[in-house]
Amino acid sequence: MTPRGACPSLAAPMPTGDGLLLRAPAGDWSPAVVRTIAKVAAGHGNGVVEVSARGNLQLRGFRAETVAEAAAMLAAVGLVDAPPVMRGPLAGQDPAEIAGPRAIVAQIAARWPEGLAPKTSVVVDGGGLLPLDAVGADLRLVAISGDAWLLGLGGRGRPRWQECVPTQDAADAILGWLARLGPRRAREVEAEAPLEPPAPRPAAEPLGWHAAAGALGLAGAFGALEAEDLAALAEALPAGALLRPAPGRAWLVLGLADEEAVALRDRAAGIGLVTDPADPRRRIVACPGRPSCASAEAETRGLARELAALPGLPGLVHLSGCAKGCAHPGPAPVTLVGRGGGFDLIRAGGPRDLAACRLAPGEVAAAIRNR
């Protein structure tokens, strides 16, 4: 089982309210692999397939007697645990990319040290259409030219920038900093910020047609899909297309031509996936809630569907089953935190900030509508 403070994985599932949760790192998956994922979710779990905010695959509802066979089936099609070194989901396929991160990621992963703190992670961001500024990490490399990378320590979008390194030294620089961190997280290490940050980049929306990269972004409502819908999507993929989970709780279909993207978008919408970045469901972040999560104090997904039907949502609405705020740790225009079956309403803040009032579930929609 998952050690205390660590993230779930295929080798160490995490117990939660609806059973054991398996998490696998993202990959570029063929339709056959996607069908296996759906089969494992439906046959051994509870049929729920999720993409996390960081772009990892999550499968829920496994039992102690089913989880080992499920992990073996996934391993047979190439889904295995890997060091937490993330690169952009369009790496190598995005003509707007500043520099390619794949080789650096492979070098860091191959030499990943033992004895690091749980949840230690690295981001290698080559830039382009879908930058990774919103993805938190202990260490971060950001390409600033074809052969130069800024190395930052900690922070979600506001790292302490330490040095500029050439491509051939980038992996060694990260590994050196990992050795300095050891069992500590980046936030526990004192360090100056001697370098100026790179120019700010606009927030990236993975949904939609990214024509230059031949990629179509789709999503399940609030990051979740039923296994049968994922299987239907796999059947709809054109020959040669690959499916990859991506940061922002999205799926990217890679290797499409324009006409294939139009047809697949329409097919995905018919299955029930979110295809339009302006869909109001994309402005609501909702964790699994009660009863799926053992920590949750309120049901969330049904309320999220109710709120998505309201006109004029006030920007992002974060709906969290408890004060941990796993789905969106930062502030939002409206945050709703589960408390004793109801919700604390927090305006322009995060899940641990002071609540304006407490609402019963039936009062939430009216409070949002009449804000």
N, C-alpha and C positions, 0 to 999 in steps of 0.2 A: 504494500500500500504506500501511498505518497507520504514521505517524511514530513514532519511538521514544518511549515513555512515554505515548502517546495511546491512547484507546480505539478499537476498531474501529467502523466505520460502513458505510453503504451506499456512500459514495464512496471510502472507504479501508478495504478489507477487511484482515483480519489473518491472516497465515499461521500455521497451527498444525499439529498432528500429522496431522489428517485432511483437510487442504486449507485453503482460505480460509474465514474466518468472517465473516459479515455480521451487523451489529447495526442494528436500527431502533428508534426511540422508540415508546412505547406510543401507541395510538390506539383509538377506539371503532369497531370494524370490523363491517360487515355480513357475513352469510354468504357473499356473493359475494366479498368481499375475502379472507375467511378461506380460501375454496377456492383463490384465486389463490396465497396464501402456501403452502398445502400443495402446490399444483402446482409452484411454483418449487422448493420444498425437495426434492420427489421427482424432478423432471425435470432439475434443474441442480446440486443438491447431493447429499448422501448420505441425504436423507430424515429427518434429525433436526431437530426444532423445539424450541427451548428458551425458557424465560422466565428471565431473570437475577434475582438477588436484588433488584435495583433496579426490576424490572418491565419491562425492555426485551426485545424479541424478538431471538432469535439463531437464525440458520440456518447450518448447518455443511457442510463437505465440498465446497466449490466449487473449480473449477479456473480457471486464468487465462483459458481460452478460453470459459468459461461464465458468469463472474461479471458481465460487463457486461450481457449479455442478461437475467440474473436481476434485476439492479438496475433495469433499464428496465421489466421487467414489474411489479415492485413499485411503481415510481414511477407507472405508469399507473393504479394503483388507489389512489394517494394516500400511499404509504409513502415518505417522503423524510426526509433528515437534518434535524435541528432543533437549536437551542441546548439545552444540558442544563439546562433549567428544569423541575422536576418538581412536579406537584400531585397531590393524592390521587386514587385511582382512582374514587371515588364523588363527586367534586366536582360540585355542581349537582344531585345526585340524592339526597343524604343529608339528611334532615330534622334530624339531630343535628349537622350542620355548624355551626360557630360563625360563619364568614364565608366567602364565596365567593372562591376564589383565581384563577378563570379569567382575569379581566380583568388582574390583576396579572401573571400568567404571560405573557399575550400581549404586554403592554407591555415586559417585560424581554426576551423573545425577539426582539421587533422591533428592539430597540436593543442587542442583544448586542455587546459591544466586541471588537475584534481584539486580538491580542497577549497573551491570557491564557495561563496555564500549562496544559499538557495536563491533562485530567480535572477542570478547574475546574467546579463544579456549584452549582446553587441549588435549594433546596426551598422551596415555598410551601405551607404546611400549614394548611388551613382547619379542621382538627379533624374530629370526628365519629366514625363507626364504625371507620374504618381510618386512624388517625393515622400519621405518617411518622417517629416518633422513632427507629426502628431504621435509617433510611436516612441514610447519611453524606452530608455536603455541606460545601462551603466557606462558604456563606452560607445562612441559614435565616430564613424568616419564619413565625411561628406566631401564629395568631389567638387573641387573649385576650378579644375582645368583637366585636360586630358591626362596629365601626369602629376597632379598635386591634390592632396587630400588634407582637410582639416580634421584634427583629432580632438574630440570633446569628451569631457568627463561629466557624466550624469545629466539629469535634466530632461524634461519633455518639451523640446523646442527651445530651451534656454541652457544649453550645456556651458560648462566652463571650458573655453577653447584653449588647448594647451600647446599644440605644435602643428606645423605644416610639414607633411612628409611626402616623399615621392612614392609612386606606386610600388616600386621594388622593396621599399622599406615599410610599407603600410601594415602588413600582417605582423612583422616583428615588433612594430611600435605598439600595436594593440596587445600582443602577448606580453610585452614588457609591463604594460599597465595592469594587465590581469594579475601578473605576479605581484605587483605592488599592492593591489587590492586584497588578494588572498581571501580570507573569510569575511571581509568587510564589503558592504555595498558602497557604491560611489558616493552616496550622500553622507557617508560616515568618514570620508577622507577629506582632509583640508588640502585645498589646492587653489592657486591663483587662477585668474583668467587672463593671461597675458596677451591673447590675440583678439582682434576684432571679429565679431561674428560674421558669417556670410550674409549676403543680401537676403531679406525675407522673401519667402516664396508663397504664392497663394495656396490656400487649402485645396487639397485634391479630392475630387469626387470620383470614386472608381466606377460608378454606374455610367452607362452610356456607351456609345460607339467611339472608340479611340482609333480612328482610321489609319493614322500614321503607323501605329503598332500592330494593326490587324487584330485588335482585341475588343471584345464586347463585355461590359460589366453588368452583372445581374446580382440579385440578392434575394434571400428569403426574408419574409416579414420579420423584422426585429432580429435578423441574423439566423433564424431557424428554418429548417425545411423538414418535411416528412420524408422518410426514406423512399416512399413510392414516387414522390415528386422529383427527388434527385435521380432516381432510376429513369423516370420519363425524360428528364433533361439529358441524361447520358444517351438515350436512344435517339434524341433529336440532334445530337452533335454531328456536323458534317465529317466526312472522312478526313483524317489527318488533324482534326482539331483536338486541342488539349484543354483540360479544365483545371484551374488553380484557385484555391482559396486565397483571399487577399485582405490586407488591413482594411478596416472599415466594415467588417462583417459582410464581405462581398465575395462573389465568384467571378473570375475572369475567364472567358473562353478565348483561347489563343489560336492564331493561325487561320483567321477568317478573311474571306474576300467581302467586298461591300454587299453584294447581293445575298451572300450566306448570312451576313450579320442581320440584315433586315428580316429574312425568313426566320432565323433563330430567335430574334427578339419577339416576334409575334407568337411563335410557338411557346416561348418561355412565359409570356404574359398569359397565354391560355392555360398553362400548367398552374399558374398562381404565383410566379415569381414577380418581384419588383423589378421593373425595367426602366423606369423613368426617374432620374435623379430628383425631380420635383415632387415625387410621390410623398404625401405627408407621412407615410410610415418611415421614411428616411430621416425625419426630424424628431423621431422618438427613439431613445435608447432605453430598452427594457431588458433587465436581467431575467433569468428564468422564473424567479419568484417562488412562492409557495404553490404546490408542495414539492416542486422539483429540487429546490435548494433547502438544505437543512437549516441554514441560517436565516432564511427569509421569514419575515413576520406578516407578510401580506401577499396576495395574489397579484401578479403584474401583467401578464400577457393579455388576458381578457380586457383589463382596463386600458392597456396600450391600444388595442383595436378600437375601443370606444373613443379614446382621445384622437386617434387618427382620423376619425370621421368628423371632427369639429372643424369649422372654417377658421382660417387665420390663426394657426398655432403661433405662439410667441417665440419663434426661433426654436432652438433645441429644447426638448423636454426630456429630462432624465428620470426614469421610473425605476427605483431601486427597492428591492425587497427588504433590505436592511441598511444599516448605516455604513457598512463597508464600502458600498458604492463600486463594486468590482467592474461593472459594465462601463463606467465613465467616472474615473476618480476626480476629475476637475470640476470647475463651476459650469453652470448652465443657466440660461434665463429662468427656467423653472426646474426645480428638483423636487421630486416626491419620494420620501423615504418611508418604507413600511414600518409601522409601529403598532403592535398589538392588534393587527387586523385592519387598521386604518393607515393614514399617511400623514407625515409631517410635510407641510408645504414650505419650501425654501425658495426665495426669489433671488436671482442673481448670485447664486452661491453653490457650494458643493454639499455632499451628503452629510458632512460633519458640522456644517454651519448652523447658525441659529434659525429656528423655524419661525415663520410668521404666524402659523396656526396649525391645528390638527384637524384632519378631515376624515369622515367616514368614507368608505369606497364610493358610495352613491353620491357624495357631495363633490367629488374631484372634478368631474366634467363641468359642472356649473361654476366652480371656482376658476377654472381655466377660461371658460367662456366669458365670464364677467370680470376678468382681471382689471 
